[in-house]
Amino acid sequence: MASATSVLISLVVIFGAYIIGSISFAVIVSRLMGLDDPRTFGSGNPGATNVLRTGNKKAAIFTLVGDALKGWVAVFLATLMAAQFGLGAGLPAAAALAAFLGHVYPIFLKFKGGKGVATALGVLAGLEPVLALATLATWLIVAYASRYSSLAAVLAAIFAPLYYLFGANIAWRLQGSVTFVLIIIAVVLCYRHSANITRLMKGTEPKIGKSKGQGGKPKS
């Protein structure tokens, strides 16, 4: 009975994390601030980078913070539940993946969501704050040097699991469940940026801050 209860609680926590991740701050912030739906211009992606193409930096910041915060909240709540009910260290990692996938494939937007960069950073902060800082530093350095958000996101995603493995038992305790989740997040992020990677190779990828008026038709 105790085992069945633990499984049920774990499933509820994971599903709850997915629901939290499905909340699209890009759409919410845009509506509240009277902006166009981010799915109708630029890349067509409901995320902070595309919201920035409206020229409204405040809206982009609110979107970025909201998407990152929901990832952190999902992991934080899962960590509390795991500690309270003795559910094991794997639950926060599972909740992290669920929240990330909720953003990428949100139930509220017919499973067509953002690319998950900010939410990935949020779940990293919930799992290992130092790892999140190292990954954020990688994104900032690449984005500043190249002015390409997509390139920064792909490289940061690739380096995150590598940082985790290199810092194992030095900066944090190595957990198989976290390693697995970081790899899955990296793979999904790269997949979601496949069109961006193609445009980067062709030299047609828009740089950070490019307005929606310059973006032409929505791109995938």
C-alpha positions, 0 to 999 in steps of 0.5 A, spaced: 500 500 500 505 504 501 509 503 495 502 504 491 501 511 494 508 513 493 507 511 486 501 515 485 504 521 489 510 521 484 505 521 478 501 527 481 507 531 482 510 529 475 503 531 472 503 537 476 510 539 473 508 538 466 502 543 467 506 548 470 511 547 464 505 548 459 504 555 462 506 560 456 508 566 459 510 569 452 502 568 450 500 571 457 505 577 457 503 579 450 496 579 451 497 583 458 501 588 454 497 589 448 502 585 443 501 581 438 501 573 439 508 571 438 506 565 434 504 570 429 511 573 427 518 572 427 520 565 428 513 563 430 516 561 437 512 563 443 518 564 447 522 570 450 527 571 444 521 572 439 517 577 444 523 581 443 522 582 436 516 586 438 521 591 440 518 591 447 524 589 452 520 589 458 515 584 455 521 579 453 524 580 460 517 578 463 517 572 459 524 570 460 523 570 468 516 567 467 519 561 463 525 560 467 521 561 474 516 556 472 521 550 471 524 552 478 518 552 481 516 545 479 523 542 481 522 546 488 515 543 489 518 536 487 524 536 492 519 538 497 514 532 496 520 527 495 523 529 502 516 529 505 514 523 503 521 519 502 520 519 494 527 519 492 532 523 489 529 521 482 523 525 483 526 532 482 529 530 476 523 527 473 519 533 475 524 537 471 524 533 465 516 534 465 516 541 466 521 542 460 517 538 456 511 542 458 514 548 455 516 545 449 509 541 448 504 545 452 497 542 453 494 549 453 497 550 446 495 544 442 502 541 444 506 547 440 510 551 445 517 554 445 524 551 444 525 551 452 531 555 453 529 559 459 525 553 462 531 549 461 535 554 465 530 554 471 530 547 472 537 547 472 537 552 477 532 547 481 537 541 480 544 544 481 544 552 482 552 552 480 550 548 474 545 553 472 550 559 473 555 555 468 550 554 463 548 561 463 555 564 463 556 559 456 549 562 453 551 569 455 558 569 452 556 565 446 550 570 445 554 576 446 560 574 441 555 572 436 549 575 437 545 569 435 540 566 441 540 560 437 547 558 437 548 560 444 542 556 446 545 549 442 552 550 445 549 551 452 545 545 452 550 541 449 555 543 455 550 543 460 551 535 461 558 535 460 559 540 466 555 536 470 559 530 469 566 534 469 563 537 476 561 530 479 563 529 486 566 536 486 561 541 486 555 536 486 554 529 487 553 525 481 546 522 480 544 518 474 537 520 474 539 528 473 545 526 468 539 522 464 535 528 464 540 533 462 542 529 456 534 528 454 534 536 455 540 537 450 537 532 445 530 536 445 533 543 445 538 541 439 532 538 435 527 544 437 533 548 434 534 544 427 531 549 423 535 555 426 541 551 425 540 550 418 539 558 417 545 559 421 549 554 416 546 558 410 547 565 414 540 567 414 538 566 422 536 573 425 540 576 430 538 578 437 533 584 437 531 583 430 524 586 430 518 582 427 518 587 421 524 584 419 523 577 420 518 576 414 513 570 414 513 566 421 519 560 421 519 554 424 
